Amino acid sequence: MYNPKSMKAEEFISHQEVLDTLAWAEENRDNTALIDSVLEKARLRKGLTHREAMLLLDCSIPEKNQEIFDLARQIKLDFYGNRIVMFAPLYLSNYCINGCVYCPYHKKNTNIPRKKLTQDEIIREVTALQDMGHKRLALEAGEHPEMNPIEYILESIKTIYGIKHKNGDIRRVNVNIAATTVDEYRMLKEAGIGTYILFQETYHKESYEKLHPTGPKHDYAWHTEAMDRAMEGGIDDVGLGVLFGLERYRYEFAALLMHGEHLEAVQGVGPHTISVPRIRRADDIDPDVFDNGIDDDTFAKIVACTRIAVPYTGIIVSTRESQACREKVLSLGVSQISGGSRTSVGGYYEPEPENQDSSQFEVSDNRTLDEVVNWLMKLGYIPSFCTACYREGRTGDRFMSLCKSGQIQNCCHPNALITLKEYLEDYAAPDTKTKGDALIGTEINNIPKEKIRLLVSDYLKNIGQGARDFRL
């Protein structure tokens, strides 16, 4: 049944292949020679198969585990350097017709207030996000054909791109909405979205159907095959993810990588991003009901093995995770994080009253964007607000070819410094600006090409004098 080139969900995510992979990895978890051979392949920076990556995740030899973490750190530096891309979610509506048992937006929940932002409210929310310094948003909305039709999503995207406030503007809108048709994906592409993101939640078909008992999301194949339809609709960049804690993490890890292999085999390019959220407490939802939770050490190893398996793919960790957890996984492969996030419909312009909380889940990292930026720089990272690749057409296979060749370093590193300088001039607290200017002064010397280094120096001076929106 397993066929990565198949267009049928149950063939490219073959249940039996996942089980066989888990059994093989468990049987060989102490096989030093086999683990060494996989690590040797991993050092070529060309990725691993789902079976090979599963073997590393299951590895029980302490010194080999240390090699795994060290290699993940090095691969992260090789392809993404010390840059961390910043974004924020924007929840448009929590109206939903699905019955997902782990989500407070499920149809039967009468406790949560139902909200939908008007276009005027979107302008207020986005203006508040711009005043923080954000340039990249991830739109979120429940699935509801009457309250959240594609026309509403498209109008909202147009509104967001049209908001210019002081020096603020949103330069990239990523979209996380329910699986839809090729025609509607084509509309999203024409609207200028960046990445289309859709979490699988769980790849275990039987569990999936139990966790989604009612609504369109109950259809496992429709949901799992969505990325192929999105790419058929012209969307170059797609983002995968599972919600760890719904099913056993080993099953999800193997199946998630199989999905990536399928996209490579059929579409010629794998996922642009992979998200690794863990289930969190929320209204009408108790995560203790799900007995598949993973501890921080296991979570860190999942991030490390994901980075080794898919060296070129961005890895996203949101404010679901605590500051301590995020700090632990940053060096192991994470390339994007959110900051100053709200998981409610509204809340950026003004906080929601306690009795009107519409949050999808509890946020574990409640710091402001400036506090997160300051913290990242203190750790030696460059907070990046860059959207240049998307705006210059470096998406899909074009981005991946640049990343694989290493040439992306002459684009991403300079653009990170340019956009950080904009943030420092327009939004940063005094201590953050002092740290940032010092960091830029050091990091500009790490731009490989002298011509680009001189150009960036000129851009930075112009930004200090009031000019904006330079990019390579």
ZAPAKOL-879907 format. One record per residue (C-alpha): residue in one letter; x, y, z. Coordinates in pm, 1 decimal, m for minus. Example, Ala and Ser with C-alpha at 12.3 -4.5 7.8 and 13.67 -1.06 7.14 Angstrom:
BEGIN
resn:px:py:pz
A:1230.0:m450.0:780.0
S:1367.0:m106.0:714.0
This chain:
BEGIN
resn:px:py:pz
M:0.0:0.0:0.0
Y:287.5:245.0:66.7
N:353.2:468.3:m233.0
P:494.7:820.7:m178.3
K:400.4:912.2:m537.3
S:36.3:818.1:m488.3
M:m221.4:1096.0:m462.7
K:m427.0:891.8:m213.3
A:m377.6:977.2:152.8
E:m385.2:619.0:278.5
E:m112.4:521.1:32.3
F:137.9:803.0:87.6
I:63.4:788.3:463.0
S:47.5:410.6:482.5
H:m56.5:292.2:828.9
Q:132.6:m35.1:784.5
E:447.8:144.6:670.6
V:435.0:361.3:982.4
L:396.0:53.9:1204.1
D:678.3:m125.4:1022.3
T:898.5:182.8:1062.1
L:832.6:202.1:1435.5
A:904.3:m168.8:1482.1
W:1226.8:m150.8:1279.3
A:1352.3:155.5:1466.9
E:1273.6:5.0:1806.9
E:1450.1:m317.6:1712.4
N:1763.8:m126.9:1609.0
R:1768.5:148.3:1873.4
D:2090.0:3.8:2021.2
N:2253.0:m85.0:1688.8
T:2561.2:136.8:1699.4
A:2685.1:45.6:1352.1
L:2349.1:121.9:1189.6
I:2308.5:446.4:1382.7
D:2659.7:551.6:1279.6
S:2578.5:487.9:914.3
V:2264.9:703.8:938.1
L:2459.0:981.5:1110.6
E:2723.6:963.4:838.1
K:2452.8:1010.9:576.1
A:2299.4:1293.9:779.2
R:2631.1:1480.3:779.9
L:2598.1:1520.6:401.8
R:2315.0:1768.5:477.3
K:2083.3:1613.3:219.4
G:1823.4:1482.1:461.0
L:1706.4:1140.4:577.7
T:1419.0:905.9:504.8
H:1142.1:868.0:760.2
R:1288.4:533.1:868.8
E:1637.6:671.5:916.9
A:1507.6:971.2:1111.6
M:1292.9:743.3:1326.7
L:1600.2:539.3:1414.4
L:1773.5:853.0:1542.6
L:1465.1:955.1:1741.3
D:1452.4:611.1:1903.7
C:1828.6:591.7:1965.3
S:1898.0:501.5:2328.5
I:2278.7:537.9:2329.8
P:2375.0:854.1:2526.4
E:2688.9:940.5:2329.4
K:2504.6:895.7:1998.6
N:2222.1:1116.0:2121.6
Q:2480.2:1383.7:2192.3
E:2602.5:1347.7:1833.6
I:2243.8:1388.6:1713.3
F:2199.8:1714.8:1904.9
D:2539.7:1847.3:1796.5
L:2464.1:1769.4:1431.8
A:2121.8:1934.8:1452.1
R:2284.4:2250.9:1589.5
Q:2540.4:2255.4:1311.0
I:2284.2:2197.7:1035.2
K:2069.6:2478.4:1177.8
L:2371.2:2712.3:1159.0
D:2468.8:2592.3:810.4
F:2130.8:2669.2:653.1
Y:1964.1:2926.3:877.2
G:2253.8:3079.6:1064.5
N:2160.8:3257.2:1386.4
R:1848.9:3418.0:1236.8
I:1504.3:3373.4:1389.8
V:1206.0:3495.8:1185.7
M:929.9:3669.9:1382.4
F:554.6:3650.7:1320.1
A:220.5:3680.1:1496.0
P:m111.7:3498.6:1451.7
L:m425.7:3696.4:1374.5
Y:m752.0:3518.2:1450.5
L:m1029.9:3646.3:1225.2
S:m1319.9:3433.5:1348.2
N:m1390.2:3143.1:1582.5
Y:m1717.5:3039.0:1421.4
C:m1677.4:2671.3:1326.4
I:m1900.7:2385.0:1217.2
N:m1658.4:2106.0:1305.4
G:m1672.2:1890.6:1616.5
C:m1299.8:1859.9:1694.2
V:m1287.2:1729.9:2050.9
Y:m953.6:1898.5:2135.9
C:m1044.0:2251.5:2016.1
P:m1263.6:2498.8:2210.0
Y:m1398.9:2631.8:1881.8
H:m1590.3:2306.2:1831.2
K:m1952.0:2355.6:1731.8
K:m2110.7:2234.6:2057.5
N:m1910.2:2460.4:2289.9
T:m2160.4:2714.5:2424.5
N:m1921.5:2863.2:2681.9
I:m1693.2:3048.9:2444.7
P:m1812.5:3378.7:2295.3
R:m1834.2:3358.6:1917.2
K:m1666.0:3645.7:1737.3
K:m1585.9:3753.8:1384.2
L:m1378.4:4060.4:1307.5
T:m1527.6:4320.5:1077.5
Q:m1295.6:4486.1:827.5
D:m1281.8:4794.3:1051.4
E:m1186.0:4574.0:1347.2
I:m918.5:4407.1:1134.2
I:m774.3:4751.8:1062.2
R:m757.3:4822.0:1435.8
E:m596.2:4486.1:1513.7
V:m340.6:4509.9:1233.2
T:m255.1:4868.1:1323.6
A:m184.1:4750.4:1678.1
L:35.7:4470.5:1539.0
Q:218.0:4721.4:1321.2
D:275.3:4940.1:1626.2
M:449.5:4641.7:1787.4
G:674.0:4606.3:1482.3
H:530.8:4297.3:1314.5
K:568.3:4255.1:936.1
R:442.8:3896.9:897.6
L:106.6:3753.9:1004.9
A:m52.2:3410.0:1008.7
L:m428.3:3434.4:953.5
E:m645.8:3188.5:1145.2
A:m1017.2:3118.9:1113.3
G:m1260.0:2843.4:1201.4
E:m1434.3:2649.8:924.6
H:m1779.8:2791.8:860.1
P:m1916.2:2831.0:503.8
E:m2158.3:3107.8:602.1
M:m1959.2:3305.3:860.3
N:m1610.0:3253.6:715.0
P:m1648.9:3199.9:338.8
I:m1348.6:3235.6:111.1
E:m1475.3:3581.8:10.5
Y:m1435.7:3697.4:372.4
I:m1080.7:3560.7:390.3
L:m987.7:3727.8:58.7
E:m1138.4:4060.7:163.8
S:m949.2:4041.9:493.4
I:m618.4:3976.7:314.7
K:m678.6:4276.6:86.8
T:m757.9:4491.9:390.3
I:m441.4:4383.3:571.4
Y:m211.4:4451.2:279.5
G:m369.8:4793.2:237.7
I:m302.2:4918.2:590.2
K:m13.1:5166.6:603.4
H:34.7:5315.8:948.8
K:333.8:5542.2:1023.7
N:626.8:5322.9:912.1
G:427.5:5002.7:960.6
D:302.8:4762.4:697.7
I:234.9:4390.6:680.2
R:451.8:4249.8:403.7
R:357.5:3882.8:420.0
V:27.1:3718.0:509.9
N:39.7:3343.8:564.7
V:m293.4:3163.5:587.0
N:m406.8:2878.6:810.5
I:m762.2:2788.8:714.2
A:m946.8:2462.6:658.2
A:m879.7:2233.8:363.6
T:m1053.7:2364.0:53.4
T:m1073.5:2330.7:m325.9
V:m814.9:2392.6:m596.5
D:m1016.2:2690.9:m717.5
E:m1018.3:2851.5:m373.7
Y:m646.5:2786.6:m328.4
R:m594.7:2961.4:m661.1
M:m788.2:3259.3:m523.3
L:m561.7:3268.0:m217.6
K:m256.2:3261.2:m440.9
E:m392.5:3549.4:m649.5
A:m457.6:3742.7:m327.5
G:m83.9:3731.6:m258.9
I:m57.5:3498.4:36.5
G:279.1:3365.6:145.6
T:262.3:3014.0:291.1
Y:m52.7:2803.7:319.7
I:m43.6:2625.6:653.7
L:m260.0:2331.6:756.6
F:m194.5:2111.5:1057.0
Q:m283.1:1748.5:1014.8
E:m354.6:1726.2:1389.4
T:m295.5:1347.9:1372.4
Y:m198.3:1118.7:1085.4
H:m347.4:811.4:1257.8
K:m664.1:767.1:1052.2
E:m871.7:586.3:1315.3
S:m779.6:841.7:1582.3
Y:m831.8:1125.3:1336.5
E:m1190.4:1021.6:1267.0
K:m1267.5:983.8:1639.7
L:m1117.0:1324.3:1720.2
H:m1315.7:1484.8:1436.6
P:m1655.4:1315.2:1476.1
T:m1860.9:1573.2:1284.3
G:m1815.8:1836.8:1018.8
P:m1616.2:1853.6:694.4
K:m1291.4:1795.9:882.7
H:m1405.8:1440.2:957.8
D:m1297.7:1345.4:603.5
Y:m940.4:1221.4:654.8
A:m853.3:1201.2:285.2
W:m990.4:1547.7:202.1
H:m782.4:1698.9:481.9
T:m462.2:1500.1:425.2
E:m458.5:1557.5:49.1
A:m510.8:1934.2:86.3
M:m147.4:2028.7:23.8
D:m153.9:1867.4:m319.7
R:m462.4:2070.5:m408.6
A:m298.3:2386.8:m274.3
M:7.4:2329.3:m492.6
E:m213.1:2250.8:m790.2
G:m373.5:2588.3:m725.0
G:m34.7:2755.9:m761.0
I:67.6:2795.7:m397.2
D:443.9:2729.6:m393.3
D:499.8:2721.0:m17.3
V:301.4:2498.6:217.6
G:345.0:2432.7:588.2
L:284.6:2098.2:758.4
G:232.8:2022.6:1126.8
V:84.6:1783.8:1379.5
L:m59.6:1854.6:1723.3
F:161.1:1644.1:1946.6
G:m35.2:1486.2:2228.0
L:m334.7:1360.5:2030.7
E:m163.8:1035.1:1923.9
R:164.3:865.5:2010.1
Y:448.4:1094.9:1911.8
R:653.2:825.5:1734.4
Y:365.3:754.3:1495.5
E:316.0:1124.6:1423.1
F:686.5:1189.7:1365.9
A:721.6:911.7:1108.7
A:399.3:1003.5:926.7
L:483.8:1374.3:920.8
L:812.9:1300.2:744.1
M:633.2:1064.5:504.7
H:404.0:1353.0:409.8
G:709.8:1563.4:333.2
E:855.3:1284.0:121.6
H:527.8:1263.6:m68.6
L:539.3:1634.2:m154.5
E:899.4:1599.7:m272.8
A:808.6:1296.5:m486.3
V:496.1:1444.7:m644.7
Q:540.4:1821.8:m636.1
G:919.0:1840.8:m659.1
V:951.2:2044.5:m340.4
G:891.1:1955.0:22.6
P:720.5:2160.4:292.5
H:837.7:2518.8:336.4
T:774.0:2489.1:709.5
I:697.3:2226.8:971.5
S:521.8:2323.9:1294.5
V:549.5:2117.5:1611.8
P:276.7:2240.2:1850.6
R:187.7:2048.2:2166.6
I:m168.0:2032.7:2296.6
R:m250.6:2293.5:2560.5
R:m534.5:2358.5:2802.9
A:m824.3:2560.7:2661.9
D:m1190.1:2636.7:2735.8
D:m1401.7:2321.1:2743.3
I:m1086.1:2116.3:2669.0
D:m873.7:1930.4:2921.4
P:m541.2:1809.2:2776.3
D:m521.8:1555.2:3060.2
V:m783.6:1361.8:2864.7
F:m512.7:1292.2:2608.7
D:m251.8:1061.3:2761.3
N:0.1:1105.3:2479.2
G:172.3:1419.3:2606.1
I:548.2:1449.6:2559.5
D:801.5:1596.5:2799.6
D:1041.9:1876.8:2713.0
D:1338.4:1644.5:2654.7
T:1144.4:1433.6:2406.0
F:1014.2:1749.4:2241.6
A:1370.7:1877.8:2202.0
K:1477.5:1553.7:2038.0
I:1182.1:1569.3:1796.5
V:1297.2:1917.1:1690.5
A:1658.7:1800.0:1650.4
C:1567.1:1493.2:1444.8
T:1329.2:1696.9:1229.3
R:1607.4:1944.4:1153.9
I:1843.2:1660.3:1053.5
A:1578.0:1486.5:842.1
V:1471.1:1800.1:650.7
P:1768.4:2040.9:663.7
Y:1614.0:2302.6:433.3
T:1270.1:2327.8:592.4
G:1176.0:2600.4:839.7
I:1070.4:2478.5:1184.2
I:814.4:2682.2:1378.6
V:758.1:2694.4:1755.6
S:482.8:2921.8:1884.3
T:396.0:3080.7:2217.5
R:227.9:2753.3:2312.3
E:573.0:2674.9:2451.3
S:729.8:2844.4:2752.1
Q:1031.0:3073.1:2736.2
A:1251.6:2798.2:2882.3
C:1134.3:2539.8:2631.0
R:1172.6:2776.8:2336.9
E:1523.8:2865.9:2447.7
K:1613.3:2497.2:2457.5
V:1497.4:2421.0:2102.8
L:1609.7:2738.9:1925.7
S:1960.5:2608.2:1861.8
L:1836.7:2260.7:1766.8
G:1660.1:2367.2:1450.7
V:1386.9:2624.7:1507.6
S:1389.1:2907.7:1253.8
Q:1058.9:3087.1:1323.0
I:881.0:3189.6:1643.3
S:584.4:3406.2:1729.3
G:603.3:3694.8:1974.0
G:349.2:3906.6:2159.7
S:79.5:3665.7:2041.0
R:m293.2:3660.7:2107.8
T:m488.2:3343.5:2033.7
S:m824.9:3515.5:2063.5
V:m1042.3:3689.6:1806.2
G:m930.7:4040.9:1884.5
G:m707.7:4135.8:2176.0
Y:m421.4:4320.7:2010.1
Y:m599.1:4657.7:1998.7
E:m736.5:4616.1:2349.8
P:m739.0:4314.7:2586.4
E:m1052.6:4103.7:2599.8
P:m1259.6:4119.8:2919.3
E:m1213.6:3805.3:3129.1
N:m1573.5:3700.3:3073.6
Q:m1533.4:3740.0:2695.4
D:m1224.1:3525.4:2645.2
S:m1225.5:3374.7:2295.1
S:m875.9:3220.2:2309.2
Q:m813.4:2896.5:2124.1
F:m554.2:2784.0:2381.3
E:m345.2:2911.2:2670.8
V:m30.5:3099.9:2576.2
S:274.1:2989.7:2775.5
D:506.2:3272.7:2668.3
N:326.3:3598.9:2745.4
R:613.0:3841.0:2682.3
T:578.1:4139.8:2453.8
L:738.1:4134.4:2110.2
D:1007.7:4375.6:2230.0
E:1089.2:4151.5:2525.7
V:1121.0:3853.1:2291.8
V:1342.0:4049.6:2050.6
N:1565.1:4163.6:2337.7
W:1588.5:3807.9:2471.7
L:1681.0:3664.8:2132.3
M:1962.2:3914.1:2087.2
K:2089.3:3845.5:2437.1
L:2115.0:3479.6:2333.8
G:2309.2:3575.0:2020.2
Y:2026.6:3544.4:1764.6
I:1921.2:3795.0:1499.5
P:1545.7:3860.5:1516.0
S:1440.7:3887.4:1151.8
F:1131.7:4057.9:1012.2
C:1235.7:3973.3:657.7
T:981.3:3894.7:385.0
A:1216.0:3949.5:90.0
C:1215.9:3598.7:m56.9
Y:838.3:3599.1:m91.8
R:833.7:3949.1:m241.2
E:1119.8:3874.6:m481.0
G:963.6:3549.3:m603.2
R:1209.6:3322.9:m420.9
T:944.8:3067.9:m323.3
G:891.8:2695.9:m371.2
D:1171.1:2521.3:m558.8
R:1349.3:2853.5:m617.2
F:1388.0:2908.9:m244.3
M:1491.0:2548.4:m187.4
S:1758.5:2559.7:m458.7
L:1908.3:2872.7:m304.1
C:1895.5:2717.9:41.5
K:2055.2:2391.6:m70.3
S:2338.0:2574.8:m248.5
G:2412.3:2793.4:52.0
Q:2353.7:3111.8:m150.0
I:2061.2:3200.5:71.2
Q:2320.0:3322.6:323.6
N:2388.9:3620.9:97.3
C:2016.7:3705.7:103.1
C:1871.9:3610.6:441.1
H:2151.0:3731.9:668.2
P:2167.0:4082.7:513.4
N:1787.9:4112.0:497.6
A:1762.1:4009.1:864.1
L:1996.5:4294.2:960.0
I:1808.1:4543.3:741.9
T:1468.2:4456.3:890.3
L:1605.8:4442.8:1244.1
K:1740.1:4796.1:1194.3
E:1391.3:4909.5:1090.3
Y:1249.3:4755.5:1406.6
L:1512.2:4920.2:1625.7
E:1449.4:5263.3:1476.2
D:1069.4:5250.3:1489.2
Y:961.6:5028.1:1777.7
A:1238.5:4917.1:2014.2
A:1275.9:5012.5:2378.4
P:1605.7:5192.0:2454.6
D:1784.6:4884.0:2591.3
T:1667.4:4673.7:2296.8
K:1793.4:4938.0:2052.1
T:2133.3:4951.3:2221.9
K:2168.7:4573.0:2207.7
G:2044.4:4562.1:1848.6
D:2276.5:4828.5:1713.4
A:2571.4:4649.8:1873.0
L:2459.6:4317.7:1726.2
I:2423.8:4464.6:1377.6
G:2769.6:4619.5:1407.3
T:2913.3:4274.8:1472.2
E:2698.7:4070.6:1235.1
I:2748.6:4287.5:927.7
N:3105.4:4156.9:916.3
N:2967.9:3804.3:869.5
I:2814.5:3884.1:529.7
P:3030.0:3675.6:291.3
K:3039.0:3902.2:m15.7
E:3205.9:4242.9:18.3
K:2979.3:4400.1:m244.8
I:2669.3:4299.9:m49.1
R:2828.5:4404.5:278.7
L:2888.8:4755.6:145.0
L:2537.0:4774.3:3.1
V:2386.2:4672.2:337.6
S:2598.3:4933.3:517.7
D:2449.8:5195.5:286.3
Y:2096.3:5065.6:346.9
L:2147.7:5075.5:724.0
K:2258.7:5440.2:707.2
N:1954.2:5528.4:498.3
I:1723.6:5354.5:744.5
G:1877.7:5558.5:1024.9
Q:1788.2:5869.6:822.0
G:1424.4:5766.2:777.6
A:1417.0:5552.7:461.0
R:1241.0:5212.7:476.1
D:1179.8:4883.5:297.1
F:1516.0:4791.0:148.2
R:1574.1:4428.5:51.0
L:1808.3:4202.4:m137.6
